[in-house]
Amino acid sequence: MEFTEAYKQTGPCCFSPNARYIAVAVDYRLMIRDTLSFKVLIYSPDGRCLFKYQAYESGLGVKSVSWSPCGQFLAVGSYDQMLRVLNHLTWKTFAEFMHLSTVRAPCCAAVFKEVDEPLQLDMSELCLDDDFMGGSDAPGGHFKVRYEVMEVPITFPFQKPPADKPNPKQGIGLLSWSNDSQYICTRNDSMPTALWIWDIRHLELAAILVQKDPIRAAAWDPISTRLVLCTGSSHLYMWTPSGAYCVSNPLPQFSITDLKWNSDGSCLLLKDKESFCCAAVPLLPESSDYSSDE
């Protein structure tokens, strides 16, 4: 497949699940206005351009593109902090979701915030030497993490990228569909500690997970509606429509920087900077409680 000379650089490119279409994000330079414009091009495998989509004409545009597993929807994340979803029949936008730094009512989404909780240890009857007591105040030694349900309005930490540097950390840099194509999770790189979960069936925000550290990776269970994410800490964080959970990794000095599911959803591959491990993942119990300890 050959592109015309007007297209100087190819961005995200992916096949639809049924292999009928190819989505290509392309940017080209308009010499008259000296600005960058971005398009999403829909191609058939034989090279025919079926549709060209452009949300706006000036400024940075497409940053991420992802097909839904059912092949009916194409999600497009942009530098303008918007998630747009196109249908595969007319290639028109049927949903637009904005990532605001402050979420206010009447938003009905559940907002889960990661918090530290001191462990309640009764040491009154223990005989401890001075060396042990001296090291007991080490950071994180007597804490666990859990999610706390927050009320709206809530404001998320926002990082404004410098205007004089290339590849600004803004816009939708992480984009992933659930296995049933009902949910899609996103991360706005200007607010790297927040993960947004959108309900495509009801066209609304379902939940927001607010972490202490920037989100490194997020992956959906290939079998059930379950999302797992990591932040470079020793914990895993899980979300289902029933609630959110914090899970501690028992391995010492193991910081989870990336993760992958196996094909049947029974195991997770967890990666540190210099090592990896495999974790068996049981089915989560059904619950309507939106706050869960680790």
Secondary structure, 3 states (H helix, E strand, C coil): CCCCCCCCEEEEEEECCCCCCEEEEEEEEECCCCEEEEEEEEECCCCCEEEEECCCCCCCCEEEEEECCCCCEEEEEECCCEEEEEECCCCCEEEEEECCCEECCCCCCEEEEEEEEECCCCCCCCCCCHHHHHHCCCCCCCEEEEEEEECCCEECCCCCCCCCCCCCCCCEEEEEECCCCCEEEEEECCCCCEEEEEECCCCEEEEEEECCCCCCEEEECCCCCCEEEECCCCEEEEEECCEEEEEECCCCCCCCCEEEECCCCCEEEEECCCCEEEEECCCCCCCCCCCCCC
